[in-house]
Amino acid sequence: MVLFGFVSSIASRFSAYRNYRRTLQALSALDDRELADLGIFRGRIEEIARGAAR
């Protein structure tokens, strides 16, 4: 059972990291005007991506 919990934890962390990377890439690809339309400043992209990964 401990091994299953460990593997499950690793899988969950990997999934969260992939979600973070996808969000970071998608938001970084937008220009400043598109980000402004979403109410996002370029300097907050990483913070927002970290929140989306949770």
Sequence and secondary structure as in RCSB ss.txt:
>XXXX:A:sequence
MVLFGFVSSIASRFSAYRNYRRTLQALSALDDRELADLGIFRGRIEEIARGAAR
>XXXX:A:secstr
 HHHHHHHHHHHHHHHHHHHHHHHHHHHHS HHHHHHHT  GGGHHHHHHHHT 
